[in-house]
Amino acid sequence: MSMLSKTIDCPFCGHRVHLTVEVTDEDQEYIEDCSNCCNPMHIRVHKDELHHSVQLFIDADDEQYY
């Protein structure tokens, strides 16, 4: 298990937000509020063993998937 630090832009207000996520062997999905506008950001973390990388997906929690 390792930690990943990343600075991202809030999908609502564009404010720079510093994230620290715990990288595990399983995919993770959680909600974190923006420290500026307090809107919920949907965060997904995927550890790609094949390419030895970690993928971080950020989107607005109000987006719908079809």
Residue pairs with C-beta under 8 A, 6 or more apart in sequence:
1 22
1 23
1 24
2 22
2 23
3 20
3 21
3 22
3 23
4 20
4 21
4 22
4 23
4 45
4 54
4 56
5 18
5 19
5 20
6 18
6 19
6 21
6 56
7 16
7 17
7 18
7 19
8 16
8 17
8 19
8 56
8 58
9 15
9 16
9 17
10 16
10 17
10 34
10 36
10 37
10 39
10 41
11 41
11 58
11 59
11 60
12 34
12 37
12 39
12 41
12 60
13 34
13 36
13 37
13 39
15 34
15 35
15 36
15 37
17 34
17 35
17 36
17 41
19 32
19 43
19 56
21 28
21 43
21 45
21 56
22 28
23 45
23 47
23 54
24 47
25 47
27 44
27 45
27 46
27 47
28 43
28 44
28 45
29 42
29 43
29 44
29 45
30 43
31 40
31 41
31 42
31 43
31 61
32 40
32 41
32 43
33 39
33 40
33 41
34 40
34 41
39 60
39 61
40 61
41 58
41 59
41 60
41 61
42 58
42 59
42 60
42 61
42 63
43 56
43 57
43 58
44 56
44 57
45 54
45 55
45 56
45 57
46 54
46 55
46 56
46 57
47 54
47 55
48 54
48 55
